[in-house]
Amino acid sequence: MILVRPLLFGLRGITKAMTIIFSGVVAPPTLRVRSVFTPAANPATDRGSMASPSGGPKWSQKTITLPPQRRGCHLITPMIVKEIRQDLSGFNCGLAHVFLQHTSASLTINENYDPDVQADTETFLNTIVPEGRSAPWRHTMEGPDDMPAHIKSSMFGCQLTIPITKGKLSMGTWQGIWLCEHRDAPTARKVVVTLNGI
């Protein structure tokens, strides 16, 4: 016997314990990947090409400084796309990783049309995370909005991964990238966008 491992499975409120016993070694399957897209640029003739000579994946990275925003949720898709458009156009298929370098703001993907969604989201966050001098937080060195900002940042997170298809961010019609500013004082925020693909 090589491995004995108890597993718990939940089934309509009933928890059943099962033990899976492996008595032999199974080799992992061989993985074969066939690319549907190929790099448009020829690295042998295009000095600006990011493609490797073997036609492998390419990378691009840019740090974008976003202007200070008032507290709340803000649609930043146009700013991000404007800054990465040239590099983005060189990818047929890939991923865009968007990373916010701060702990008191956050990123999320949500409604890009009706600003009421942004206002309602801010109202929700302020309702569930208490704030002010009477709040139970110990970490208040930078003011009463400091710890609530860290909690809100952890709720939404500081990174997004978005597919790239034919040189564009492959988001739904009504999806947009939001910067959620959780501090009272507007602050410039830095976002690192990393593109990877073919």
SETORBA-642049 format. One record per residue (C-alpha): residue number from 1; x, y, z. Coordinates in nm, 2 decimals. Example, Ala and Ser with C-alpha at 12.3 -4.5 7.8 and 13.67 -1.06 7.14 Angstrom:
BEGIN
+-----+--------+--------+--------+
! num !     c1 !     c2 !     c3 !
+-----+--------+--------+--------+
!   1 !   1.23 !  -0.45 !   0.78 !
!   2 !   1.37 !  -0.11 !   0.71 !
+-----+--------+--------+--------+
This chain:
BEGIN
+-----+--------+--------+--------+
! num !     c1 !     c2 !     c3 !
+-----+--------+--------+--------+
!   1 !   0.00 !   0.00 !   0.00 !
!   2 !   0.15 !   0.34 !  -0.10 !
!   3 !  -0.10 !   0.59 !   0.02 !
!   4 !  -0.40 !   0.59 !   0.26 !
!   5 !  -0.58 !   0.92 !   0.28 !
!   6 !  -0.92 !   0.99 !   0.44 !
!   7 !  -1.14 !   1.23 !   0.25 !
!   8 !  -1.46 !   1.40 !   0.37 !
!   9 !  -1.74 !   1.45 !   0.13 !
!  10 !  -2.05 !   1.66 !   0.20 !
!  11 !  -2.38 !   1.53 !   0.06 !
!  12 !  -2.70 !   1.73 !   0.13 !
!  13 !  -2.59 !   1.81 !   0.48 !
!  14 !  -2.47 !   1.45 !   0.55 !
!  15 !  -2.09 !   1.41 !   0.59 !
!  16 !  -1.95 !   1.07 !   0.48 !
!  17 !  -1.60 !   0.96 !   0.54 !
!  18 !  -1.43 !   0.76 !   0.27 !
!  19 !  -1.08 !   0.61 !   0.26 !
!  20 !  -0.91 !   0.59 !  -0.07 !
!  21 !  -0.64 !   0.33 !  -0.09 !
!  22 !  -0.39 !   0.32 !  -0.37 !
!  23 !  -0.20 !   0.00 !  -0.41 !
!  24 !   0.00 !   0.08 !  -0.72 !
!  25 !   0.20 !   0.35 !  -0.88 !
!  26 !   0.03 !   0.52 !  -1.18 !
!  27 !   0.24 !   0.73 !  -1.42 !
!  28 !   0.10 !   1.07 !  -1.50 !
!  29 !  -0.05 !   1.11 !  -1.84 !
!  30 !   0.17 !   1.28 !  -2.11 !
!  31 !   0.05 !   1.63 !  -2.18 !
!  32 !   0.04 !   1.75 !  -2.54 !
!  33 !  -0.04 !   2.11 !  -2.63 !
!  34 !  -0.11 !   2.24 !  -2.98 !
!  35 !  -0.12 !   2.61 !  -3.03 !
!  36 !  -0.41 !   2.75 !  -3.23 !
!  37 !  -0.23 !   3.09 !  -3.28 !
!  38 !   0.12 !   3.17 !  -3.39 !
!  39 !   0.31 !   3.50 !  -3.35 !
!  40 !   0.25 !   3.74 !  -3.64 !
!  41 !   0.60 !   3.89 !  -3.62 !
!  42 !   0.91 !   3.72 !  -3.75 !
!  43 !   1.18 !   3.77 !  -3.48 !
!  44 !   1.45 !   3.72 !  -3.75 !
!  45 !   1.33 !   4.03 !  -3.95 !
!  46 !   1.14 !   4.23 !  -3.69 !
!  47 !   1.38 !   4.39 !  -3.44 !
!  48 !   1.09 !   4.50 !  -3.22 !
!  49 !   0.94 !   4.16 !  -3.19 !
!  50 !   0.90 !   4.01 !  -2.85 !
!  51 !   0.85 !   3.66 !  -2.99 !
!  52 !   1.13 !   3.41 !  -2.93 !
!  53 !   1.30 !   3.27 !  -3.24 !
!  54 !   1.13 !   2.94 !  -3.18 !
!  55 !   0.79 !   3.11 !  -3.19 !
!  56 !   0.74 !   3.06 !  -2.81 !
!  57 !   0.55 !   3.28 !  -2.57 !
!  58 !   0.64 !   3.65 !  -2.53 !
!  59 !   0.61 !   3.89 !  -2.24 !
!  60 !   0.55 !   4.25 !  -2.18 !
!  61 !   0.53 !   4.45 !  -1.85 !
!  62 !   0.44 !   4.81 !  -1.78 !
!  63 !   0.39 !   5.01 !  -1.45 !
!  64 !   0.11 !   5.26 !  -1.48 !
!  65 !   0.06 !   5.54 !  -1.23 !
!  66 !  -0.31 !   5.62 !  -1.19 !
!  67 !  -0.41 !   5.97 !  -1.09 !
!  68 !  -0.55 !   6.03 !  -0.74 !
!  69 !  -0.91 !   5.93 !  -0.71 !
!  70 !  -1.17 !   6.03 !  -0.45 !
!  71 !  -1.29 !   5.75 !  -0.22 !
!  72 !  -1.51 !   5.50 !  -0.40 !
!  73 !  -1.51 !   5.27 !  -0.70 !
!  74 !  -1.38 !   5.40 !  -1.03 !
!  75 !  -1.38 !   5.26 !  -1.38 !
!  76 !  -1.02 !   5.25 !  -1.50 !
!  77 !  -1.05 !   5.03 !  -1.81 !
!  78 !  -0.99 !   5.32 !  -2.06 !
!  79 !  -0.67 !   5.43 !  -1.87 !
!  80 !  -0.53 !   5.08 !  -1.86 !
!  81 !  -0.61 !   5.00 !  -2.22 !
!  82 !  -0.46 !   5.33 !  -2.34 !
!  83 !  -0.13 !   5.26 !  -2.17 !
!  84 !  -0.10 !   4.89 !  -2.29 !
!  85 !  -0.27 !   4.92 !  -2.63 !
!  86 !   0.05 !   4.90 !  -2.84 !
!  87 !   0.19 !   4.60 !  -2.65 !
!  88 !  -0.15 !   4.43 !  -2.63 !
!  89 !  -0.19 !   4.45 !  -3.01 !
!  90 !   0.10 !   4.21 !  -3.05 !
!  91 !  -0.07 !   3.92 !  -2.87 !
!  92 !  -0.32 !   3.68 !  -3.04 !
!  93 !  -0.38 !   3.47 !  -2.73 !
!  94 !  -0.27 !   3.52 !  -2.38 !
!  95 !  -0.33 !   3.66 !  -2.03 !
!  96 !  -0.31 !   4.01 !  -1.89 !
!  97 !  -0.22 !   4.02 !  -1.52 !
!  98 !  -0.31 !   4.35 !  -1.35 !
!  99 !  -0.15 !   4.40 !  -1.01 !
! 100 !  -0.21 !   4.69 !  -0.77 !
! 101 !   0.09 !   4.78 !  -0.56 !
! 102 !  -0.11 !   4.90 !  -0.26 !
! 103 !  -0.28 !   4.77 !   0.06 !
! 104 !  -0.56 !   5.03 !   0.10 !
! 105 !  -0.72 !   5.01 !  -0.24 !
! 106 !  -0.84 !   4.72 !  -0.45 !
! 107 !  -0.92 !   4.59 !  -0.80 !
! 108 !  -1.23 !   4.42 !  -0.93 !
! 109 !  -1.42 !   4.36 !  -1.25 !
! 110 !  -1.77 !   4.48 !  -1.25 !
! 111 !  -2.04 !   4.68 !  -1.44 !
! 112 !  -1.89 !   4.94 !  -1.68 !
! 113 !  -2.21 !   5.13 !  -1.77 !
! 114 !  -2.42 !   5.24 !  -1.48 !
! 115 !  -2.23 !   5.45 !  -1.22 !
! 116 !  -2.50 !   5.36 !  -0.96 !
! 117 !  -2.33 !   5.02 !  -0.94 !
! 118 !  -2.01 !   5.18 !  -0.83 !
! 119 !  -2.19 !   5.40 !  -0.57 !
! 120 !  -2.39 !   5.10 !  -0.44 !
! 121 !  -2.08 !   4.89 !  -0.40 !
! 122 !  -1.91 !   5.17 !  -0.20 !
! 123 !  -2.23 !   5.19 !   0.02 !
! 124 !  -2.21 !   4.81 !   0.07 !
! 125 !  -1.85 !   4.82 !   0.17 !
! 126 !  -1.91 !   5.10 !   0.42 !
! 127 !  -2.20 !   4.91 !   0.57 !
! 128 !  -2.02 !   4.59 !   0.64 !
! 129 !  -1.68 !   4.73 !   0.75 !
! 130 !  -1.73 !   4.96 !   1.05 !
! 131 !  -1.53 !   5.28 !   1.05 !
! 132 !  -1.45 !   5.58 !   1.27 !
! 133 !  -1.31 !   5.63 !   1.62 !
! 134 !  -1.56 !   5.39 !   1.78 !
! 135 !  -1.47 !   5.10 !   1.55 !
! 136 !  -1.29 !   4.81 !   1.71 !
! 137 !  -0.97 !   4.84 !   1.51 !
! 138 !  -0.62 !   4.87 !   1.68 !
! 139 !  -0.43 !   4.97 !   1.36 !
! 140 !  -0.52 !   5.34 !   1.34 !
! 141 !  -0.18 !   5.50 !   1.29 !
! 142 !  -0.28 !   5.66 !   0.97 !
! 143 !  -0.63 !   5.76 !   1.07 !
! 144 !  -0.97 !   5.59 !   1.14 !
! 145 !  -1.01 !   5.50 !   0.77 !
! 146 !  -0.68 !   5.31 !   0.76 !
! 147 !  -0.77 !   4.96 !   0.89 !
! 148 !  -1.11 !   4.96 !   0.72 !
! 149 !  -0.92 !   5.03 !   0.39 !
! 150 !  -0.70 !   4.73 !   0.45 !
! 151 !  -1.00 !   4.50 !   0.52 !
! 152 !  -1.18 !   4.62 !   0.21 !
! 153 !  -0.86 !   4.57 !   0.00 !
! 154 !  -0.84 !   4.21 !   0.12 !
! 155 !  -1.21 !   4.15 !   0.03 !
! 156 !  -1.17 !   4.24 !  -0.34 !
! 157 !  -0.80 !   4.18 !  -0.37 !
! 158 !  -0.52 !   4.35 !  -0.56 !
! 159 !  -0.49 !   4.15 !  -0.88 !
! 160 !  -0.69 !   4.05 !  -1.18 !
! 161 !  -0.62 !   3.81 !  -1.47 !
! 162 !  -0.79 !   3.88 !  -1.80 !
! 163 !  -0.77 !   3.68 !  -2.12 !
! 164 !  -0.63 !   3.84 !  -2.43 !
! 165 !  -0.79 !   3.75 !  -2.76 !
! 166 !  -0.67 !   3.89 !  -3.09 !
! 167 !  -0.49 !   4.19 !  -2.94 !
! 168 !  -0.77 !   4.29 !  -2.70 !
! 169 !  -0.87 !   4.23 !  -2.34 !
! 170 !  -1.14 !   3.96 !  -2.37 !
! 171 !  -1.40 !   4.10 !  -2.13 !
! 172 !  -1.78 !   4.09 !  -2.15 !
! 173 !  -1.98 !   4.37 !  -2.30 !
! 174 !  -2.07 !   4.51 !  -1.96 !
! 175 !  -1.75 !   4.43 !  -1.77 !
! 176 !  -1.49 !   4.69 !  -1.67 !
! 177 !  -1.18 !   4.71 !  -1.45 !
! 178 !  -1.25 !   4.91 !  -1.13 !
! 179 !  -1.00 !   5.07 !  -0.89 !
! 180 !  -1.17 !   5.09 !  -0.55 !
! 181 !  -1.01 !   5.36 !  -0.35 !
! 182 !  -1.07 !   5.29 !   0.02 !
! 183 !  -0.89 !   5.59 !   0.18 !
! 184 !  -1.04 !   5.94 !   0.24 !
! 185 !  -0.73 !   6.12 !   0.10 !
! 186 !  -0.69 !   6.08 !  -0.28 !
! 187 !  -0.36 !   5.90 !  -0.36 !
! 188 !  -0.19 !   5.82 !  -0.69 !
! 189 !  -0.19 !   5.44 !  -0.73 !
! 190 !   0.06 !   5.22 !  -0.92 !
! 191 !  -0.06 !   4.92 !  -1.13 !
! 192 !   0.18 !   4.67 !  -1.29 !
! 193 !   0.03 !   4.51 !  -1.60 !
! 194 !   0.20 !   4.20 !  -1.73 !
! 195 !   0.11 !   4.05 !  -2.07 !
! 196 !   0.20 !   3.69 !  -2.16 !
! 197 !   0.10 !   3.49 !  -2.46 !
! 198 !   0.16 !   3.44 !  -2.83 !
+-----+--------+--------+--------+
